[in-house]
Amino acid sequence: MLVIVRPRRLTLVLIGVAVLLGAVSLTVNLLAFRAGTTQTPVAGSLGAGPQDFFNVDREANLPTWFATAVLLLAAASVAGVAAWASRTRDRWRWHWWVLAATFCYLSIDELVRLHEKAIGPVSQVIDATGIFTFGWWVPAAPLVIVFAIAYLRFLRALPAKVGGLMVLAGALYVGGAMGMEIVGSWVADARGTLSPAYSVVTTVEEMLEMLGVIVFLHAVATYANSRLTVVDASRATAPTVQAADPGPRRSHRAAQPARPVTGMVGPRPAAEAGLGDRRGR
């Protein structure tokens, strides 16, 4: 059974929270830079003050919790659709399950920053300067391309609105996670990570990621609502169809004489035919 939520209301609430978190993070960071009280990011450290607690580029704080929760909610929603698709033997059920597993991984990655562990090995292969300062995106880019190609037919099979929302969600998320990470690498190499410019870039990056996940969640909720409407409509019309043409009455209806239709010429009854013959005689 699909669990249905109101897509528009949920989306508006989540977007409002994401925008608020991004605005607070950027404001706190810019005020800290102006006051000269910036601090070096420390993973899991909340005791340094509001800059750590509200900074979208730090770990173990409020924005991280929100982003992780939204990703986990998306994973659970996709898993619900995947379970429904499996019960109905839908053609794309395995695509839904892979999506659910992907978002589950992304929620874990958001919490513990697994992708950043690739920065060290990549820096040993390429020069970790400029756009390659945070080079984890180099091995990730081919994986994203392969994933997108594998889901082209799946996206085309979805309703146009849902497929378009998913494409938009992917563009927002990948554009934030990888596109803005490339920009952030260049800014970090040129001006350092403790600079207003880098703070702006990381805020935009995290905002795009959160908005991408929220748009994807909206698409999944919209799809779930449309599937439930189709199922309910078929169940509601089923008794009407059966009542209009019940099986046991077919023989009884077949025995009844056909009613004449106005304006149509048909064979006359036998009695009238005989009378006509006698009159002719």
N, C-alpha and C positions, 0 to 999 in steps of 0.2 A: 504493500500500500504506500502510495506516495504521500509524503508530508508536504502540504502546500502552505506557502506563506504569500503575503501580498508583495509582489516584487517592487512596486514603485515606492511603497512606504518604507520597506527595509532598505532600499537603495538610498533614498534621501537621508535617512538617519545615519547610515554608515558613511556616506559622503560628507555629511556635516561633521561627524566626529573626526574623520581623516583630515579635513581642511583645518579644523580647530587645532588638532595636534601639530600639523605642519606649521601653522601660524605661530603657535606658542613656542615651538622649538626654534624657529628662525628668530623670533623676537628676543628670546632669552639669550641666544648665542650672540646676536648683534649687540645687545646691551652689555654682555660680558666682554666682548672685544672693545667696546667703547670705554668700559671701566678698567680695562687691562687686567681682568681676573680670569682669563681663559685658562683652561686646565687640559692637560694631556689626557686623551681618552684612556680609560682603564676599564677593561672588560669586567662587567658585573659589579662595578663600584657605584653605589648609590649615596655614599656618604659625603661626596664632594659638594653637593648642593643641587639647586634646581637645574643647572645646565646638564648635569648627568641624568637627572630624572626625566627631563622632557626632550632631550636631544634625540632626534630621529636616527642619528648616525652612531649611537651608542648601543650597548647591549644591556639586557636585564633591567629594562625600565618600562615606563608606560607605553610609549609608541611601539616598542618591540612586542609587548604583550598584546596590544591591539592588532598589530599586523599578523602575529601568529594565530590569534583567535579567528580572524577573518579567513585566513588560509585554511585553517582547520574546519571552519564552517563550510567553506567551499568544497573541501574534500568530502565532508559528510553529506552535503547536498548531492554531489555527483555520485557518491556511493548509493544513495537512495534511488536515483534514476537508474543506475547500473543494475541494482537488484530488481527493480521493476522490469527493465529490459530483459534480464535473464529469465524472469518468470513468463514473459510474453514471447520469448524466443526471438527478440528483436535482432536484426542483422548486425547492428552496431554495438551490441552489448559489451564486447571486449574493449572497444574504444572507450566506452564510458568507464570501465573498470581501470584501464590504464590511466585515464585522466584523474580518477579518484586517488590512485596511488601516487601520481605525480604531485598533486596538490598536498597530499599528506607529507611527502618528502620536502616540498617547499616550506611547509609550516615548521618542520624540524630544522631546516636550513636557516630559516629566519630567526629561530630561537638561538641556535648555537653557531651560526655563520660557517657552515661546512665548506662553502665555496671558497672562502678566504684561505683555506688550508692549501689550495692549489697555487697560491701566489709564490710561495717559496720554490717549489719544483719548476715552475715556469720561468722564474727569474734566473735559474741556473742554465736555462737553454737559450733565452733571448735577453737582450739588454733591457733591464727593467727601468727604463726612463721614458719620459714623454707619455704617450698614450698606453704604454706597456708597464707603467709604474705599478698598477694593480692588474697584473696580466692573467688573472683567473679566467677572464672572458675568452682568451685565445682557444683553449680546448673546449670551452662550452659552446662557442658559436657553431661549429659543425653539428653538434648534437641538436641544437635548436633548429637548424635548417632541416635535418633529417626528420625530426619530429613534426615540423610543419608540413613537409611533403607527405608524410604518412597519414596526415589527417585532412588532406585536401578533399578526398571523396566523402569523408564523414561530414565535413562542413557543408558541402554541396547538398548532401541528403537532408540536412536539417531545414526547418522552415526558414525563409529568407531573413526574417527579423532576428531569429535566434542565431543563425550563422553569422550575420553581420555584427551582432553584439559580441560574439566570441572572437571574431577577427579584430574588432576594436580593442577588446580586452587584452588579447595577445600583443597587439602593437603597443599599447600603453605599458604593459608589464615588461616586455622585452626592451622597449625603448628606455624605460627607467633603469632596469637592472643592468643592461649591457651598454646601451647608448650613452646614458648619463655617467656610467662608470668610466667609460672611455674619456669623456670630458673631464670627469673628476680626476682621473689619472694625470691628465695634462696639467690641470690646475694645481694639483698637489706637487707635481714635479717643479712647476714654475714658482709657486708662491707658498707651498707648504700646506699641511692639513690644518694648521691653526691660523686660518685667515678668513675674513668675511666672504671672499669669493668662493672658497671651498665649502663653506657652510651653506651658501645659497645653492650650490650645485648638489650637495648631498640632500638638502631638503627637497629640491625638485625631484631628485632620483627616488626618494622614498615615497613622495606623494604620488608619482606616476605608478609605482608598484602597487600601492594600496588602492588607487583608483582602478587599476587594471583588474585586480582581484574582485573588487566590488562590482564592476561591470560584468565580469564573468559570472559572479553569483546571481546577478540580476537576470542574465541570459538563462542560466540553469533553472531558476525559479519560474521564468516565463515559459520555458519548455515544459516543466512539470505541470503548470496550470493548463497548458494547451492539451497535454495528454490526458489529464483528468477530465477535461471537458469532453473530449472525444469519447472516452469510456462511458461517462455518464449519459451522453446523448444516445449512444447505441443501446444502453440498457433501458433508457426511457422509451425508446421507440419499439423495442422488441415485443412487448405485450400487444401493442396496437397492431403490429403486422400479423401476429398470430390470431388475434380476434377477427381480423378482417378476412382471413382465409383459413379457417380451421380445417383440419384434415377430415374428421368424421362426417362433415356435412357435404362433402364433395358429391357423393352418390345421390343425396337427396336433391341437391341443386341440379344435378344432371337430369333427374327425372322430371323436373318442372319444364313446362313449355316455354320457349323463348318469347319474350315480350316484343311486340312489333315496335319499331322505331319510326317516328314520324318523318316523313320525307324520303323513306327508303322503300324500294319495291322488293318484295319477297314472295315466296310461294304462298298461294292461298290455301286455306284449310280444305280438307277433303270434301266437306259438306258443300262449301261454296263452289268448289270446282264441279261437283255433280250437278248443282242447281244451274250453273251456267250452261252445262251441257244440255240439260233438259230444256232451258229457255231457247238454246240454239236450235233444238229440235222443233 
